[in-house]
Amino acid sequence: MLKFIKHHLDTISGVEIYPIISLLLFFVVFATMLFIVWKMPKKNIEELSNLPLDNDLKNNNHE
């Protein structure tokens, strides 16, 4: 199966740029998200980390 795919990819001109673009796109998205989380205020992080617990407490009070 891999030979079938590789053969067709070899016939496409300029196909070697796609893995490079994919890696750069992944790195940019990952670095951007890391920067956003790093700059996020501690209050927001605590609020987001308590969301699953808050949901459980609300569900238990209704029973």
PDB file of N, CA, C and O in Angstrom:
ATOM      1  N   MET A   1       0.828  -1.193   0.000  1.00  0.00           N
ATOM      2  CA  MET A   1       0.000   0.000   0.000  1.00  0.00           C
ATOM      3  C   MET A   1       0.874   1.260   0.000  1.00  0.00           C
ATOM      4  O   MET A   1       0.579   2.229  -0.700  1.00  0.00           O
ATOM      5  N   LEU A   2       1.942   1.236   0.785  1.00  0.00           N
ATOM      6  CA  LEU A   2       2.817   2.402   0.857  1.00  0.00           C
ATOM      7  C   LEU A   2       3.492   2.675  -0.486  1.00  0.00           C
ATOM      8  O   LEU A   2       3.696   3.830  -0.860  1.00  0.00           O
ATOM      9  N   LYS A   3       3.838   1.603  -1.210  1.00  0.00           N
ATOM     10  CA  LYS A   3       4.444   1.786  -2.530  1.00  0.00           C
ATOM     11  C   LYS A   3       3.466   2.479  -3.472  1.00  0.00           C
ATOM     12  O   LYS A   3       3.861   3.316  -4.284  1.00  0.00           O
ATOM     13  N   PHE A   4       2.190   2.125  -3.356  1.00  0.00           N
ATOM     14  CA  PHE A   4       1.159   2.731  -4.201  1.00  0.00           C
ATOM     15  C   PHE A   4       1.061   4.238  -3.934  1.00  0.00           C
ATOM     16  O   PHE A   4       0.999   5.040  -4.865  1.00  0.00           O
ATOM     17  N   ILE A   5       1.047   4.602  -2.664  1.00  0.00           N
ATOM     18  CA  ILE A   5       0.954   6.026  -2.297  1.00  0.00           C
ATOM     19  C   ILE A   5       2.238   6.756  -2.669  1.00  0.00           C
ATOM     20  O   ILE A   5       2.196   7.855  -3.222  1.00  0.00           O
ATOM     21  N   LYS A   6       3.380   6.141  -2.363  1.00  0.00           N
ATOM     22  CA  LYS A   6       4.667   6.785  -2.632  1.00  0.00           C
ATOM     23  C   LYS A   6       4.863   7.018  -4.132  1.00  0.00           C
ATOM     24  O   LYS A   6       5.394   8.051  -4.539  1.00  0.00           O
ATOM     25  N   HIS A   7       4.436   6.064  -4.945  1.00  0.00           N
ATOM     26  CA  HIS A   7       4.574   6.213  -6.390  1.00  0.00           C
ATOM     27  C   HIS A   7       3.775   7.419  -6.894  1.00  0.00           C
ATOM     28  O   HIS A   7       4.260   8.192  -7.720  1.00  0.00           O
ATOM     29  N   HIS A   8       2.568   7.570  -6.397  1.00  0.00           N
ATOM     30  CA  HIS A   8       1.748   8.701  -6.838  1.00  0.00           C
ATOM     31  C   HIS A   8       2.275  10.033  -6.302  1.00  0.00           C
ATOM     32  O   HIS A   8       2.182  11.059  -6.975  1.00  0.00           O
ATOM     33  N   LEU A   9       2.821  10.011  -5.107  1.00  0.00           N
ATOM     34  CA  LEU A   9       3.383  11.246  -4.565  1.00  0.00           C
ATOM     35  C   LEU A   9       4.649  11.661  -5.315  1.00  0.00           C
ATOM     36  O   LEU A   9       4.926  12.852  -5.456  1.00  0.00           O
ATOM     37  N   ASP A  10       5.407  10.693  -5.789  1.00  0.00           N
ATOM     38  CA  ASP A  10       6.619  11.008  -6.551  1.00  0.00           C
ATOM     39  C   ASP A  10       6.298  11.684  -7.875  1.00  0.00           C
ATOM     40  O   ASP A  10       7.131  12.417  -8.409  1.00  0.00           O
ATOM     41  N   THR A  11       5.121  11.454  -8.408  1.00  0.00           N
ATOM     42  CA  THR A  11       4.760  12.040  -9.702  1.00  0.00           C
ATOM     43  C   THR A  11       4.301  13.492  -9.583  1.00  0.00           C
ATOM     44  O   THR A  11       4.198  14.196 -10.587  1.00  0.00           O
ATOM     45  N   ILE A  12       4.026  13.936  -8.363  1.00  0.00           N
ATOM     46  CA  ILE A  12       3.566  15.318  -8.157  1.00  0.00           C
ATOM     47  C   ILE A  12       4.788  16.221  -8.038  1.00  0.00           C
ATOM     48  O   ILE A  12       5.674  15.975  -7.219  1.00  0.00           O
ATOM     49  N   SER A  13       4.832  17.247  -8.842  1.00  0.00           N
ATOM     50  CA  SER A  13       5.967  18.166  -8.766  1.00  0.00           C
ATOM     51  C   SER A  13       5.792  19.113  -7.577  1.00  0.00           C
ATOM     52  O   SER A  13       4.704  19.641  -7.348  1.00  0.00           O
ATOM     53  N   GLY A  14       6.865  19.319  -6.834  1.00  0.00           N
ATOM     54  CA  GLY A  14       6.827  20.223  -5.689  1.00  0.00           C
ATOM     55  C   GLY A  14       6.218  19.614  -4.444  1.00  0.00           C
ATOM     56  O   GLY A  14       5.881  20.338  -3.507  1.00  0.00           O
ATOM     57  N   VAL A  15       6.069  18.284  -4.410  1.00  0.00           N
ATOM     58  CA  VAL A  15       5.420  17.651  -3.262  1.00  0.00           C
ATOM     59  C   VAL A  15       6.294  17.706  -2.009  1.00  0.00           C
ATOM     60  O   VAL A  15       5.776  17.556  -0.902  1.00  0.00           O
ATOM     61  N   GLU A  16       7.587  17.915  -2.149  1.00  0.00           N
ATOM     62  CA  GLU A  16       8.475  17.915  -0.988  1.00  0.00           C
ATOM     63  C   GLU A  16       8.247  19.118  -0.078  1.00  0.00           C
ATOM     64  O   GLU A  16       8.754  19.132   1.044  1.00  0.00           O
ATOM     65  N   ILE A  17       7.510  20.117  -0.518  1.00  0.00           N
ATOM     66  CA  ILE A  17       7.253  21.301   0.305  1.00  0.00           C
ATOM     67  C   ILE A  17       6.144  21.051   1.333  1.00  0.00           C
ATOM     68  O   ILE A  17       6.103  21.729   2.360  1.00  0.00           O
ATOM     69  N   TYR A  18       5.254  20.102   1.079  1.00  0.00           N
ATOM     70  CA  TYR A  18       4.115  19.865   1.975  1.00  0.00           C
ATOM     71  C   TYR A  18       4.511  19.409   3.372  1.00  0.00           C
ATOM     72  O   TYR A  18       3.932  19.904   4.339  1.00  0.00           O
ATOM     73  N   PRO A  19       5.471  18.488   3.536  1.00  0.00           N
ATOM     74  CA  PRO A  19       5.873  18.145   4.909  1.00  0.00           C
ATOM     75  C   PRO A  19       6.504  19.322   5.649  1.00  0.00           C
ATOM     76  O   PRO A  19       6.329  19.457   6.860  1.00  0.00           O
ATOM     77  N   ILE A  20       7.225  20.162   4.941  1.00  0.00           N
ATOM     78  CA  ILE A  20       7.838  21.333   5.563  1.00  0.00           C
ATOM     79  C   ILE A  20       6.763  22.315   6.010  1.00  0.00           C
ATOM     80  O   ILE A  20       6.838  22.863   7.110  1.00  0.00           O
ATOM     81  N   ILE A  21       5.777  22.536   5.172  1.00  0.00           N
ATOM     82  CA  ILE A  21       4.666  23.429   5.527  1.00  0.00           C
ATOM     83  C   ILE A  21       3.896  22.868   6.722  1.00  0.00           C
ATOM     84  O   ILE A  21       3.515  23.617   7.622  1.00  0.00           O
ATOM     85  N   SER A  22       3.667  21.563   6.735  1.00  0.00           N
ATOM     86  CA  SER A  22       2.952  20.932   7.841  1.00  0.00           C
ATOM     87  C   SER A  22       3.711  21.096   9.152  1.00  0.00           C
ATOM     88  O   SER A  22       3.114  21.419  10.180  1.00  0.00           O
ATOM     89  N   LEU A  23       5.009  20.878   9.122  1.00  0.00           N
ATOM     90  CA  LEU A  23       5.817  21.027  10.328  1.00  0.00           C
ATOM     91  C   LEU A  23       5.819  22.467  10.817  1.00  0.00           C
ATOM     92  O   LEU A  23       5.682  22.713  12.016  1.00  0.00           O
ATOM     93  N   LEU A  24       5.972  23.414   9.913  1.00  0.00           N
ATOM     94  CA  LEU A  24       5.958  24.824  10.301  1.00  0.00           C
ATOM     95  C   LEU A  24       4.604  25.233  10.861  1.00  0.00           C
ATOM     96  O   LEU A  24       4.538  25.961  11.851  1.00  0.00           O
ATOM     97  N   LEU A  25       3.531  24.775  10.239  1.00  0.00           N
ATOM     98  CA  LEU A  25       2.187  25.089  10.734  1.00  0.00           C
ATOM     99  C   LEU A  25       1.977  24.513  12.131  1.00  0.00           C
ATOM    100  O   LEU A  25       1.458  25.196  13.014  1.00  0.00           O
ATOM    101  N   PHE A  26       2.377  23.264  12.332  1.00  0.00           N
ATOM    102  CA  PHE A  26       2.265  22.657  13.661  1.00  0.00           C
ATOM    103  C   PHE A  26       3.064  23.443  14.687  1.00  0.00           C
ATOM    104  O   PHE A  26       2.565  23.734  15.774  1.00  0.00           O
ATOM    105  N   PHE A  27       4.299  23.789  14.352  1.00  0.00           N
ATOM    106  CA  PHE A  27       5.156  24.517  15.290  1.00  0.00           C
ATOM    107  C   PHE A  27       4.572  25.889  15.625  1.00  0.00           C
ATOM    108  O   PHE A  27       4.590  26.299  16.785  1.00  0.00           O
ATOM    109  N   VAL A  28       4.063  26.592  14.633  1.00  0.00           N
ATOM    110  CA  VAL A  28       3.490  27.924  14.871  1.00  0.00           C
ATOM    111  C   VAL A  28       2.263  27.833  15.769  1.00  0.00           C
ATOM    112  O   VAL A  28       2.119  28.626  16.700  1.00  0.00           O
ATOM    113  N   VAL A  29       1.383  26.879  15.503  1.00  0.00           N
ATOM    114  CA  VAL A  29       0.173  26.726  16.333  1.00  0.00           C
ATOM    115  C   VAL A  29       0.567  26.326  17.752  1.00  0.00           C
ATOM    116  O   VAL A  29       0.049  26.889  18.717  1.00  0.00           O
ATOM    117  N   PHE A  30       1.471  25.367  17.891  1.00  0.00           N
ATOM    118  CA  PHE A  30       1.901  24.925  19.214  1.00  0.00           C
ATOM    119  C   PHE A  30       2.566  26.059  19.979  1.00  0.00           C
ATOM    120  O   PHE A  30       2.260  26.262  21.154  1.00  0.00           O
ATOM    121  N   ALA A  31       3.464  26.799  19.349  1.00  0.00           N
ATOM    122  CA  ALA A  31       4.161  27.900  20.012  1.00  0.00           C
ATOM    123  C   ALA A  31       3.185  29.015  20.385  1.00  0.00           C
ATOM    124  O   ALA A  31       3.321  29.623  21.447  1.00  0.00           O
ATOM    125  N   THR A  32       2.211  29.287  19.532  1.00  0.00           N
ATOM    126  CA  THR A  32       1.214  30.319  19.827  1.00  0.00           C
ATOM    127  C   THR A  32       0.371  29.928  21.033  1.00  0.00           C
ATOM    128  O   THR A  32       0.137  30.750  21.919  1.00  0.00           O
ATOM    129  N   MET A  33      -0.085  28.685  21.073  1.00  0.00           N
ATOM    130  CA  MET A  33      -0.891  28.243  22.209  1.00  0.00           C
ATOM    131  C   MET A  33      -0.063  28.237  23.498  1.00  0.00           C
ATOM    132  O   MET A  33      -0.573  28.592  24.560  1.00  0.00           O
ATOM    133  N   LEU A  34       1.182  27.845  23.414  1.00  0.00           N
ATOM    134  CA  LEU A  34       2.051  27.866  24.579  1.00  0.00           C
ATOM    135  C   LEU A  34       2.230  29.294  25.088  1.00  0.00           C
ATOM    136  O   LEU A  34       2.197  29.529  26.296  1.00  0.00           O
ATOM    137  N   PHE A  35       2.415  30.234  24.191  1.00  0.00           N
ATOM    138  CA  PHE A  35       2.566  31.644  24.568  1.00  0.00           C
ATOM    139  C   PHE A  35       1.284  32.186  25.203  1.00  0.00           C
ATOM    140  O   PHE A  35       1.343  32.902  26.202  1.00  0.00           O
ATOM    141  N   ILE A  36       0.125  31.848  24.627  1.00  0.00           N
ATOM    142  CA  ILE A  36      -1.153  32.318  25.168  1.00  0.00           C
ATOM    143  C   ILE A  36      -1.368  31.782  26.575  1.00  0.00           C
ATOM    144  O   ILE A  36      -1.779  32.525  27.466  1.00  0.00           O
ATOM    145  N   VAL A  37      -1.096  30.503  26.780  1.00  0.00           N
ATOM    146  CA  VAL A  37      -1.280  29.913  28.109  1.00  0.00           C
ATOM    147  C   VAL A  37      -0.277  30.491  29.092  1.00  0.00           C
ATOM    148  O   VAL A  37      -0.608  30.702  30.259  1.00  0.00           O
ATOM    149  N   TRP A  38       0.934  30.747  28.643  1.00  0.00           N
ATOM    150  CA  TRP A  38       1.954  31.301  29.522  1.00  0.00           C
ATOM    151  C   TRP A  38       1.588  32.710  29.981  1.00  0.00           C
ATOM    152  O   TRP A  38       1.866  33.075  31.124  1.00  0.00           O
ATOM    153  N   LYS A  39       0.972  33.502  29.115  1.00  0.00           N
ATOM    154  CA  LYS A  39       0.612  34.880  29.446  1.00  0.00           C
ATOM    155  C   LYS A  39      -0.758  34.996  30.117  1.00  0.00           C
ATOM    156  O   LYS A  39      -1.149  36.086  30.536  1.00  0.00           O
ATOM    157  N   MET A  40      -1.488  33.885  30.222  1.00  0.00           N
ATOM    158  CA  MET A  40      -2.822  33.916  30.819  1.00  0.00           C
ATOM    159  C   MET A  40      -2.716  34.216  32.317  1.00  0.00           C
ATOM    160  O   MET A  40      -1.858  33.659  33.002  1.00  0.00           O
ATOM    161  N   PRO A  41      -3.583  35.090  32.824  1.00  0.00           N
ATOM    162  CA  PRO A  41      -3.547  35.396  34.261  1.00  0.00           C
ATOM    163  C   PRO A  41      -3.842  34.148  35.106  1.00  0.00           C
ATOM    164  O   PRO A  41      -4.596  33.270  34.686  1.00  0.00           O
ATOM    165  N   LYS A  42      -3.241  34.082  36.292  1.00  0.00           N
ATOM    166  CA  LYS A  42      -3.420  32.931  37.187  1.00  0.00           C
ATOM    167  C   LYS A  42      -4.883  32.753  37.584  1.00  0.00           C
ATOM    168  O   LYS A  42      -5.339  31.627  37.782  1.00  0.00           O
ATOM    169  N   LYS A  43      -5.613  33.845  37.701  1.00  0.00           N
ATOM    170  CA  LYS A  43      -7.030  33.756  38.082  1.00  0.00           C
ATOM    171  C   LYS A  43      -7.816  32.960  37.037  1.00  0.00           C
ATOM    172  O   LYS A  43      -8.654  32.129  37.389  1.00  0.00           O
ATOM    173  N   ASN A  44      -7.549  33.210  35.774  1.00  0.00           N
ATOM    174  CA  ASN A  44      -8.241  32.472  34.709  1.00  0.00           C
ATOM    175  C   ASN A  44      -7.864  30.995  34.727  1.00  0.00           C
ATOM    176  O   ASN A  44      -8.715  30.136  34.496  1.00  0.00           O
ATOM    177  N   ILE A  45      -6.601  30.695  35.000  1.00  0.00           N
ATOM    178  CA  ILE A  45      -6.152  29.302  35.038  1.00  0.00           C
ATOM    179  C   ILE A  45      -6.828  28.564  36.180  1.00  0.00           C
ATOM    180  O   ILE A  45      -7.262  27.426  36.006  1.00  0.00           O
ATOM    181  N   GLU A  46      -6.926  29.190  37.340  1.00  0.00           N
ATOM    182  CA  GLU A  46      -7.602  28.559  38.481  1.00  0.00           C
ATOM    183  C   GLU A  46      -9.081  28.338  38.186  1.00  0.00           C
ATOM    184  O   GLU A  46      -9.639  27.296  38.530  1.00  0.00           O
ATOM    185  N   GLU A  47      -9.707  29.308  37.556  1.00  0.00           N
ATOM    186  CA  GLU A  47     -11.128  29.175  37.209  1.00  0.00           C
ATOM    187  C   GLU A  47     -11.346  28.027  36.222  1.00  0.00           C
ATOM    188  O   GLU A  47     -12.278  27.238  36.378  1.00  0.00           O
ATOM    189  N   LEU A  48     -10.489  27.938  35.214  1.00  0.00           N
ATOM    190  CA  LEU A  48     -10.612  26.860  34.237  1.00  0.00           C
ATOM    191  C   LEU A  48     -10.302  25.499  34.846  1.00  0.00           C
ATOM    192  O   LEU A  48     -10.922  24.503  34.475  1.00  0.00           O
ATOM    193  N   SER A  49      -9.356  25.443  35.770  1.00  0.00           N
ATOM    194  CA  SER A  49      -9.009  24.161  36.379  1.00  0.00           C
ATOM    195  C   SER A  49     -10.098  23.668  37.320  1.00  0.00           C
ATOM    196  O   SER A  49     -10.186  22.466  37.571  1.00  0.00           O
ATOM    197  N   ASN A  50     -10.923  24.554  37.843  1.00  0.00           N
ATOM    198  CA  ASN A  50     -12.007  24.165  38.749  1.00  0.00           C
ATOM    199  C   ASN A  50     -13.315  23.876  38.031  1.00  0.00           C
ATOM    200  O   ASN A  50     -14.279  23.460  38.674  1.00  0.00           O
ATOM    201  N   LEU A  51     -13.382  24.078  36.737  1.00  0.00           N
ATOM    202  CA  LEU A  51     -14.628  23.847  36.010  1.00  0.00           C
ATOM    203  C   LEU A  51     -15.161  22.416  36.141  1.00  0.00           C
ATOM    204  O   LEU A  51     -16.354  22.251  36.401  1.00  0.00           O
ATOM    205  N   PRO A  52     -14.351  21.390  35.977  1.00  0.00           N
ATOM    206  CA  PRO A  52     -14.902  20.036  36.124  1.00  0.00           C
ATOM    207  C   PRO A  52     -15.420  19.777  37.543  1.00  0.00           C
ATOM    208  O   PRO A  52     -16.427  19.091  37.722  1.00  0.00           O
ATOM    209  N   LEU A  53     -14.745  20.316  38.533  1.00  0.00           N
ATOM    210  CA  LEU A  53     -15.185  20.114  39.915  1.00  0.00           C
ATOM    211  C   LEU A  53     -16.472  20.876  40.189  1.00  0.00           C
ATOM    212  O   LEU A  53     -17.351  20.363  40.882  1.00  0.00           O
ATOM    213  N   ASP A  54     -16.603  22.082  39.663  1.00  0.00           N
ATOM    214  CA  ASP A  54     -17.815  22.870  39.837  1.00  0.00           C
ATOM    215  C   ASP A  54     -19.009  22.161  39.222  1.00  0.00           C
ATOM    216  O   ASP A  54     -20.099  22.174  39.794  1.00  0.00           O
ATOM    217  N   ASN A  55     -18.819  21.551  38.076  1.00  0.00           N
ATOM    218  CA  ASN A  55     -19.893  20.839  37.390  1.00  0.00           C
ATOM    219  C   ASN A  55     -20.343  19.651  38.231  1.00  0.00           C
ATOM    220  O   ASN A  55     -21.543  19.397  38.338  1.00  0.00           O
ATOM    221  N   ASP A  56     -19.412  18.923  38.827  1.00  0.00           N
ATOM    222  CA  ASP A  56     -19.753  17.788  39.674  1.00  0.00           C
ATOM    223  C   ASP A  56     -20.521  18.239  40.915  1.00  0.00           C
ATOM    224  O   ASP A  56     -21.480  17.587  41.329  1.00  0.00           O
ATOM    225  N   LEU A  57     -20.102  19.344  41.499  1.00  0.00           N
ATOM    226  CA  LEU A  57     -20.789  19.852  42.684  1.00  0.00           C
ATOM    227  C   LEU A  57     -22.224  20.279  42.351  1.00  0.00           C
ATOM    228  O   LEU A  57     -23.139  20.029  43.135  1.00  0.00           O
ATOM    229  N   LYS A  58     -22.422  20.907  41.218  1.00  0.00           N
ATOM    230  CA  LYS A  58     -23.763  21.318  40.804  1.00  0.00           C
ATOM    231  C   LYS A  58     -24.652  20.123  40.561  1.00  0.00           C
ATOM    232  O   LYS A  58     -25.819  20.133  40.951  1.00  0.00           O
ATOM    233  N   ASN A  59     -24.116  19.077  39.916  1.00  0.00           N
ATOM    234  CA  ASN A  59     -24.897  17.875  39.642  1.00  0.00           C
ATOM    235  C   ASN A  59     -25.242  17.123  40.921  1.00  0.00           C
ATOM    236  O   ASN A  59     -26.329  16.552  41.012  1.00  0.00           O
ATOM    237  N   ASN A  60     -24.368  17.105  41.897  1.00  0.00           N
ATOM    238  CA  ASN A  60     -24.623  16.409  43.150  1.00  0.00           C
ATOM    239  C   ASN A  60     -25.659  17.137  43.996  1.00  0.00           C
ATOM    240  O   ASN A  60     -26.389  16.491  44.749  1.00  0.00           O
ATOM    241  N   ASN A  61     -25.746  18.448  43.897  1.00  0.00           N
ATOM    242  CA  ASN A  61     -26.724  19.212  44.666  1.00  0.00           C
ATOM    243  C   ASN A  61     -28.137  19.018  44.137  1.00  0.00           C
ATOM    244  O   ASN A  61     -29.094  19.212  44.887  1.00  0.00           O
ATOM    245  N   HIS A  62     -28.301  18.647  42.888  1.00  0.00           N
ATOM    246  CA  HIS A  62     -29.630  18.465  42.307  1.00  0.00           C
ATOM    247  C   HIS A  62     -30.220  17.105  42.617  1.00  0.00           C
ATOM    248  O   HIS A  62     -31.413  16.893  42.401  1.00  0.00           O
ATOM    249  N   GLU A  63     -29.422  16.182  43.116  1.00  0.00           N
ATOM    250  CA  GLU A  63     -29.921  14.822  43.373  1.00  0.00           C
ATOM    251  C   GLU A  63     -30.614  14.707  44.683  1.00  0.00           C
ATOM    252  O   GLU A  63     -31.087  13.628  45.038  1.00  0.00           O
TER     253      GLU A  63
END
